[in-house]
Amino acid sequence: MPGSDQLSYIIGAYLSGRGYYSEISPEVPGALHTPDVMAVKPRMKEVKLRFEKGGAPVGIIYLLLENEWLSTEEIVRETRFEGAFVIGVLDEAKDNGWVKEKVGRNGSAGWALDLYKIPAKECLMVMSAAEKPSDALEALNELSGSYDKGYLAFPYPVDDGFLHKCSHNKTGVMVFDHKTASVVIQLAAKRRKITKIRAYASLCERAVINHSVRASGQSY
């Protein structure tokens, strides 16, 4: 029976085989916990743009995902970065087509998204739960808001009582059957609302960029 580390690699490989870009133990901005596996379903049009332009500066322009236009001053205030740094990043993002700028009558600049979109259709997070399933469920709940669907992974089938608890928390259950070397979805996860937009956008962007860098390295 596989341990937690082995189970993470098995689930990561399983999701990769289904068209996801998988990562093991990625750091989640602003979170206390780290998922054992994260997997994003890429938007291929957005992947192509990143091959051409590189990554987008999500740590600043994420604010524009929920606002039509923001002034430079508002962006500086919200991000708490130095003004000159923010302006430099925004100017470069404009050159790459990620954002667009308009100048008001008073000479102040306003910013909105142009070509930029979050480069993934879906983000999954998975915790290995063979040893401490309740702790794994609690960790997924703490990460809620930064992923679309969450799963617990087990190397054995889960009893009905814990399945009910997972269902109540919108959490799915994946089971690795070591006899058939296959992964079975014992309980499908329910989609959660994205409330931590910076974390979500950053994770999706980083996964797509990391995969693109590896793919580029393999092509030469």
SEMIFI-748579 format. One record per residue: residue in one letter; x, y, z of N, C-alpha, C in turn; residue number from 1. Coordinates in steps of 0.001 Angstrom, whole numbers, plus 500000, padded with zeros to 6 digits. Atoms other than C-alpha are relative to their C-alpha. Example, Ala and Ser with C-alpha at 12.3 -4.5 7.8 and 13.67 -1.06 7.14 Angstrom:
<rs>
["A" [500890 498810 500000] [512300 495500 507800] [500900 501200 500000] 1]
["S" [499180 498810 499940] [513670 498940 507140] [499230 501090 500730] 2]
</rs>
This chain:
<rs>
["M" [500844 498809 500000] [500000 500000 500000] [500883 501246 500000] 1]
["P" [499123 498830 500095] [501545 503352 498981] [499847 500947 501185] 2]
["G" [500044 498984 498968] [502463 505978 501570] [499538 501328 499418] 3]
["S" [500517 498699 500412] [501480 509645 501419] [500766 500581 498819] 4]
["D" [499196 499446 501096] [504397 510713 499202] [499751 499255 498694] 5]
["Q" [500248 500800 501201] [503893 507850 496778] [498611 500283 499440] 6]
["L" [501371 499746 500433] [500169 508518 496674] [499890 501340 499279] 7]
["S" [500008 498690 500649] [500789 512160 495786] [500506 499899 498564] 8]
["Y" [499462 500141 501354] [502922 511176 492788] [499050 499208 499105] 9]
["I" [500959 500792 500777] [500358 508593 491699] [498838 500873 499536] 10]
["I" [501130 499131 500345] [497527 511136 491805] [500432 501084 499009] 11]
["G" [499482 499008 500933] [499685 513766 490089] [500114 499436 498588] 12]
["A" [499864 500642 501307] [500444 511332 487269] [498631 499698 499394] 13]
["Y" [501371 500273 500461] [496770 510319 487043] [499364 501249 499394] 14]
["L" [500597 498758 500504] [495671 513931 486616] [500733 500507 498759] 15]
["S" [499239 499606 501195] [498477 514665 484150] [499522 499230 498773] 16]
["G" [500492 500820 501101] [497180 511811 482038] [498627 500411 499508] 17]
["R" [501325 499505 500382] [493821 513574 481923] [500026 501460 499581] 18]
["G" [499896 498673 500600] [495129 516800 480500] [500244 501140 500964] 19]
["Y" [499695 498964 499024] [495957 518676 483706] [501510 500235 500067] 20]
["Y" [498611 499713 499656] [499232 520397 484523] [500113 499813 501510] 21]
["S" [499944 500361 498589] [500139 518844 487869] [501280 500478 500664] 22]
["E" [498847 499619 499192] [502458 520074 490602] [499870 499370 501384] 23]
["I" [499966 500591 498665] [503497 518528 493917] [500326 501087 501025] 24]
["S" [499794 499099 498854] [503204 520632 497105] [500328 501443 499604] 25]
["P" [499734 498597 500353] [502980 524113 495542] [499667 500926 501170] 26]
["E" [500297 498999 498978] [503105 527119 497855] [498789 500812 499567] 27]
["V" [501225 499250 500291] [499739 528875 498055] [500095 501357 500692] 28]
["P" [499881 498674 499387] [499927 532662 498609] [498958 500248 501087] 29]
["G" [500893 499636 498910] [498472 533676 501956] [499345 498850 500730] 30]
["A" [500641 501161 499379] [497577 530124 503035] [500905 499364 501053] 31]
["L" [499254 500701 498951] [498609 528116 506095] [500438 498617 499548] 32]
["H" [499726 501366 500432] [498553 524780 504295] [500461 499945 498544] 33]
["T" [499542 500265 501362] [500012 523320 501119] [499326 498739 499500] 34]
["P" [500592 501249 500513] [498118 520827 498946] [501089 499023 499596] 35]
["D" [499022 500999 500447] [499904 517575 498240] [500113 500003 498481] 36]
["V" [500015 499918 501468] [498889 517885 494584] [499097 501156 499587] 37]
["M" [500843 499018 500652] [497600 520793 492556] [500022 499702 498508] 38]
["A" [500059 500267 501435] [496422 520363 488981] [499079 501015 499340] 39]
["V" [500824 499035 500720] [495137 522957 486520] [499751 499504 498587] 40]
["K" [500362 500331 501384] [493307 522372 483250] [500268 501244 499155] 41]
["P" [499593 498772 500715] [494996 524812 480842] [499048 500391 498881] 42]
["R" [500634 499479 501210] [493354 527045 478259] [501112 500110 498960] 43]
["M" [498876 500097 500919] [495515 526288 475242] [500296 501311 499291] 44]
["K" [499759 498686 500600] [495034 529733 473689] [500880 500840 500924] 45]
["E" [499217 499240 499031] [496441 531238 476885] [501408 499433 500142] 46]
["V" [498676 500621 499964] [499308 528756 476952] [500848 500516 498846] 47]
["K" [499277 499492 501179] [500268 529859 473431] [500473 501433 500226] 48]
["L" [499607 498621 499719] [500282 533505 474530] [501210 500051 500924] 49]
["R" [498877 499984 499054] [502681 532679 477352] [501281 499470 499378] 50]
["F" [498823 500385 500773] [505023 530890 474976] [500558 501212 499264] 51]
["E" [499585 498826 500761] [505101 534140 473019] [500493 501139 500888] 52]
["K" [499748 498803 499200] [505167 536691 475848] [500626 499735 501356] 53]
["G" [499589 500280 498628] [506209 534899 479028] [498820 500183 500943] 54]
["G" [501074 499909 499022] [504217 535058 482228] [499496 501420 500198] 55]
["A" [500596 498704 499688] [501883 537858 483226] [500241 500333 501474] 56]
["P" [499715 499590 498610] [502534 539890 486433] [498735 499951 500869] 57]
["V" [501270 500192 499312] [499587 538446 488330] [499975 500680 501366] 58]
["G" [499954 499403 498673] [500760 539812 491677] [499556 501442 500049] 59]
["I" [500484 498616 500078] [499747 543275 490495] [498687 500088 499235] 60]
["I" [501178 499788 500839] [497180 542925 487741] [498804 499148 500428] 61]
["Y" [501144 500780 499527] [495001 540422 489646] [498872 500919 500466] 62]
["L" [501020 499053 499541] [493200 543487 491033] [499043 500387 498882] 63]
["L" [500813 499592 501145] [491902 544223 487546] [498998 498920 499592] 64]
["L" [500936 501072 500319] [490110 540875 487373] [498604 500282 500541] 65]
["E" [501291 499708 499372] [487351 542235 489591] [499604 501471 499877] 66]
["N" [500280 498572 500181] [487430 545876 488498] [500176 500365 498533] 67]
["E" [499889 499608 501409] [486835 547516 485119] [501219 500899 499780] 68]
["W" [498858 499102 500094] [489359 550335 485630] [500462 500343 501412] 69]
["L" [499414 499549 498737] [491725 551173 488489] [501101 500995 499696] 70]
["S" [498914 499038 500168] [494059 554138 488859] [501307 499406 500510] 71]
["T" [498692 500436 499501] [497781 553698 489434] [500046 500129 501511] 72]
["E" [499985 499771 498551] [497299 555124 492924] [499248 498908 500742] 73]
["E" [500777 501070 499354] [494633 552542 493769] [500768 498686 499986] 74]
["I" [499229 501238 500101] [496849 549702 492559] [501171 500015 500977] 75]
["V" [498887 499874 499042] [499811 550973 494585] [499494 499801 501416] 76]
["R" [500548 500109 498655] [497614 551279 497663] [499613 498560 500353] 77]
["E" [500465 501359 499739] [496136 547789 497335] [501144 498991 500063] 78]
["T" [498896 500964 500033] [499377 545960 496499] [501071 500300 501043] 79]
["R" [498997 499546 499024] [501546 548003 498930] [501424 499885 499470] 80]
["F" [498681 499946 500621] [504417 547926 496460] [500403 501459 499776] 81]
["E" [499517 498665 500316] [506592 550932 495684] [499380 500494 498692] 82]
["G" [500657 499442 501168] [504971 553274 493166] [500779 499822 498713] 83]
["A" [499179 500116 501206] [507891 553231 490724] [500016 498558 499486] 84]
["F" [500016 501417 500391] [507920 549421 490747] [498688 499644 499319] 85]
["V" [501313 500287 500568] [504176 549208 490078] [499873 500598 498602] 86]
["I" [500086 499345 501300] [504392 551701 487210] [500843 499249 498968] 87]
["G" [499137 500745 500916] [507291 549778 485661] [499371 498690 499567] 88]
["V" [500648 501274 500315] [505414 546485 485866] [498800 500220 499080] 89]
["L" [501172 499724 500830] [502237 547997 484425] [500389 500415 498580] 90]
["D" [499545 499589 501331] [504136 549617 481545] [500459 498791 499182] 91]
["E" [499554 501207 500705] [505768 546293 480670] [498810 499120 499638] 92]
["A" [501199 500798 500277] [502417 544502 480965] [499201 500602 498844] 93]
["K" [500683 499336 501120] [500926 547089 478595] [500713 499689 498687] 94]
["D" [499231 500318 501207] [503742 546498 476088] [499722 498576 499517] 95]
["N" [500274 501401 500336] [502946 542770 476224] [498528 499763 499678] 96]
["G" [501409 500137 500335] [499249 543431 475740] [499127 499435 501093] 97]
["W" [500810 500562 498911] [498135 542070 479115] [498990 501025 500525] 98]
["V" [500872 498952 499479] [496662 545421 480218] [499970 501170 499019] 99]
["K" [500091 498783 500805] [495568 548691 478634] [499899 501199 500939] 100]
["E" [499931 498784 499191] [495905 552255 479876] [499175 501113 499368] 101]
["K" [500614 498762 500479] [493864 555417 479603] [500384 501124 500955] 102]
["V" [499592 498844 499198] [494851 558865 480811] [498814 500958 500100] 103]
["G" [501124 499108 499780] [492182 561059 482369] [500352 501452 499749] 104]
["R" [499787 498577 500240] [491734 564801 481980] [500966 500623 501000] 105]
["N" [499087 499470 498987] [493680 565354 485181] [501408 499437 499859] 106]
["G" [498681 500560 500249] [496627 563401 483755] [500290 498699 500722] 107]
["S" [499767 501253 499275] [496214 560365 486022] [499663 498807 499102] 108]
["A" [500164 501190 500830] [496468 556905 484479] [498997 499039 500627] 109]
["G" [500892 501068 499579] [493765 554242 484669] [500357 498733 499250] 110]
["W" [499568 501269 500573] [494315 550542 483985] [498853 498998 499987] 111]
["A" [500984 501080 500118] [492150 547635 482810] [500653 498835 499269] 112]
["L" [499470 501160 500707] [492727 544152 481447] [499805 500152 498499] 113]
["D" [500107 500040 501452] [493394 543758 477745] [499964 498530 499571] 114]
["L" [499963 501400 500420] [494534 540286 476598] [499974 499029 501175] 115]
["Y" [499817 500933 498892] [495003 538858 480085] [498707 499292 500410] 116]
["K" [501023 500838 499385] [492802 535983 481222] [500710 498956 500845] 117]
["I" [499417 501096 499226] [493463 533381 483899] [500179 498819 499051] 118]
["P" [499702 500975 501056] [495146 530647 481838] [499528 498571 500269] 119]
["A" [500486 501340 499689] [493176 527710 483275] [498487 499991 500125] 120]
["K" [501445 500187 499874] [489617 526402 483118] [499614 499524 501396] 121]
["E" [500328 500642 498726] [489851 524615 486444] [501281 499739 500788] 122]
["C" [498882 500302 499107] [492160 524194 489430] [499521 499019 501057] 123]
["L" [500297 501011 498988] [492062 521068 491588] [501083 500002 501068] 124]
["M" [499035 500236 498931] [493715 520558 494962] [499682 498663 500654] 125]
["V" [500154 501344 499447] [494299 517122 496470] [500896 499847 501221] 126]
["M" [499222 500328 498804] [495408 516056 499939] [500025 498485 500184] 127]
["S" [499902 501410 499631] [496712 512566 500771] [499407 499833 501396] 128]
["A" [500769 500064 498760] [494412 511410 503545] [500007 498623 500659] 129]
["A" [499997 501365 499471] [495360 507826 504372] [500224 499968 501510] 130]
["E" [499611 500073 498593] [496823 508608 507795] [499118 500857 500905] 131]
["K" [500800 499090 499181] [494855 511618 509124] [498955 500673 499123] 132]
["P" [500984 499466 500942] [491768 512100 506954] [499300 501274 500483] 133]
["S" [500675 498799 499497] [490101 514661 509241] [500898 501221 499893] 134]
["D" [499053 498887 500141] [493255 516811 509256] [500123 500423 498542] 135]
["A" [499903 499691 501433] [493477 516561 505462] [498765 500769 499534] 136]
["L" [501234 499298 500352] [489844 517647 505140] [500024 501429 500537] 137]
["E" [499892 498665 499414] [490482 520583 507467] [500946 500881 499186] 138]
["A" [499040 499245 500808] [493497 521633 505383] [499364 500443 498685] 139]
["L" [500676 499630 501246] [491427 521568 502191] [498999 501123 500227] 140]
["N" [500967 498942 499686] [488771 523686 503855] [500699 501342 500211] 141]
["E" [499252 498755 499806] [491419 526248 504865] [500450 500576 498664] 142]
["L" [499572 499559 501323] [492570 526411 501248] [498828 500404 499111] 143]
["S" [501189 499684 500788] [488994 526880 500042] [499989 501460 499575] 144]
["G" [499990 498656 500566] [488543 529904 497828] [501110 500183 498995] 145]
["S" [498876 499905 500927] [491778 529282 495929] [500028 498835 499010] 146]
["Y" [500084 501094 500962] [490648 526220 493945] [498537 499744 499648] 147]
["D" [501358 500302 500450] [487611 525003 492004] [499438 498744 500653] 148]
["K" [500451 501260 499417] [487419 521447 493319] [501110 499403 500865] 149]
["G" [499042 500610 499098] [489089 519664 496224] [499722 498517 500192] 150]
["Y" [500115 501445 499816] [489779 515951 496696] [500912 499517 501124] 151]
["L" [499148 500769 499115] [491099 513657 499386] [500362 498714 499276] 152]
["A" [499533 501217 500668] [493183 510731 498128] [500296 498926 501034] 153]
["F" [499823 501144 499095] [493197 507299 499808] [500538 498805 499227] 154]
["P" [499577 501250 500629] [494898 503974 499096] [499041 498856 500330] 155]
["Y" [501026 500991 499652] [491712 502183 500219] [498625 500686 499919] 156]
["P" [501342 499404 500047] [487916 502710 499878] [499612 500615 501342] 157]
["V" [500389 499243 498809] [486310 505114 502347] [498593 499588 500440] 158]
["D" [501309 500408 499487] [483384 504244 504612] [498960 501088 499774] 159]
["D" [501104 499097 500305] [479967 505829 504167] [499946 501214 500921] 160]
["G" [500044 498892 499050] [480229 507955 507305] [500925 501134 499610] 161]
["F" [499052 498949 500384] [483331 509807 506166] [499664 500556 498624] 162]
["L" [500441 499502 501303] [482001 510013 502617] [498925 501078 500169] 163]
["H" [501046 499014 499733] [478981 511865 503986] [500616 501308 500488] 164]
["K" [499311 498810 499491] [481292 514255 505839] [500677 500755 498859] 165]
["C" [499353 499371 501162] [483236 514901 502632] [498971 500672 499109] 166]
["S" [501046 499442 500846] [480053 515449 500656] [499449 501288 500583] 167]
["H" [500487 498797 499317] [478853 517975 503226] [500963 501168 499781] 168]
["N" [498971 498973 500212] [482139 519863 502649] [500326 500221 498523] 169]
["K" [499801 499878 501451] [481867 519627 498829] [501303 499372 499523] 170]
["T" [498705 500611 500303] [485045 517513 498878] [499816 498621 499380] 171]
["G" [500060 501294 500652] [485575 514559 496565] [501000 499016 500587] 172]
["V" [499117 501064 499514] [487335 511256 497235] [500539 499208 498808] 173]
["M" [499323 500840 500982] [489876 509555 494985] [500612 498813 500728] 174]
["V" [499447 501210 499396] [490934 505982 495713] [500940 499323 499010] 175]
["F" [499057 500764 500829] [494052 504288 494359] [499860 498527 500344] 176]
["D" [500123 501448 499847] [493405 500584 493873] [501322 499366 499582] 177]
["H" [498656 500502 500326] [496850 499009 494127] [499951 498663 499271] 178]
["K" [500098 501287 500693] [495579 495662 492793] [499851 500187 498494] 179]
["T" [500196 499736 501436] [494513 497154 489468] [500830 501177 499510] 180]
["A" [499158 498837 500330] [496945 500131 489579] [499181 501083 499312] 181]
["S" [500881 498996 500596] [494066 502483 488853] [499443 500917 501082] 182]
["V" [500613 499029 499094] [492485 505570 490411] [498507 500053 499714] 183]
["V" [501457 499996 500114] [488756 505501 491079] [499452 501216 500741] 184]
["I" [500680 498891 499323] [486583 508531 491899] [498846 499409 500807] 185]
["Q" [501057 500551 499154] [484560 507255 494853] [498906 501038 500274] 186]
["L" [500951 498912 499802] [482922 510660 495369] [500471 501194 499181] 187]
["A" [499638 498839 500824] [482907 513511 492847] [499933 501272 500835] 188]
["A" [499980 498722 499283] [483856 516930 494228] [499012 500968 499381] 189]
["K" [500883 498931 500476] [481486 519872 493951] [500822 501276 499837] 190]
["R" [499269 498764 500283] [482680 523144 492510] [499806 501013 501123] 191]
["R" [500026 498972 498963] [483550 525861 495026] [500189 501376 499361] 192]
["K" [499867 498629 500483] [483418 529624 494612] [501423 500498 500223] 193]
["I" [498670 499418 499870] [486726 531382 493978] [499868 501349 500705] 194]
["T" [500041 498752 499231] [487128 534085 496630] [501394 500580 500219] 195]
["K" [498623 499539 499823] [490933 534288 496898] [500621 500127 498608] 196]
["I" [499690 499868 501424] [491474 535613 493395] [501495 500106 499745] 197]
["R" [498552 499882 500222] [495146 536517 493817] [500674 498641 500076] 198]
["A" [499407 501327 499860] [496071 533044 495048] [499637 499118 498807] 199]
["Y" [500471 500835 501108] [493973 531354 492368] [500708 500358 498696] 200]
["A" [499359 499565 501239] [495349 533436 489499] [501495 499694 500015] 201]
["S" [498558 500253 499893] [498930 533077 490775] [500317 498529 499805] 202]
["L" [499772 501438 500127] [498680 529286 491058] [499827 499537 498561] 203]
["C" [500235 500398 501388] [497211 528892 487580] [501097 500518 499078] 204]
["E" [498945 499407 500825] [499763 531254 486043] [501310 499249 500167] 205]
["R" [498731 500668 499735] [502704 529560 487724] [500025 498586 499439] 206]
["A" [500043 501361 500521] [501579 526068 486766] [500170 499985 498482] 207]
["V" [499889 499928 501460] [501194 527055 483112] [501416 500395 499580] 208]
["I" [498631 499573 500333] [504552 528849 483062] [501000 498884 500264] 209]
["N" [499074 501089 499678] [506366 525977 484800] [499922 498892 498963] 210]
["H" [500163 501048 501004] [504914 523496 482343] [500574 500446 498659] 211]
["S" [499497 499463 501267] [505782 525746 479387] [501530 499981 499966] 212]
["V" [498540 499991 499916] [509395 526071 480573] [500531 498579 499812] 213]
["R" [499554 501382 500153] [509734 522288 480891] [499810 499527 498573] 214]
["A" [500273 500419 501376] [508130 521737 477500] [501016 500612 499032] 215]
["S" [499021 499334 500858] [510472 524283 475909] [501356 499333 500130] 216]
["G" [498710 500647 499770] [513460 522589 477495] [500089 498649 499319] 217]
["Q" [500007 501325 500618] [512416 519236 476082] [500031 500079 498475] 218]
["S" [500136 499904 501459] [511991 520585 472567] [501305 500324 499285] 219]
["Y" [498734 499630 500639] [515600 521574 472005] [501010 498889 500147] 220]
</rs>
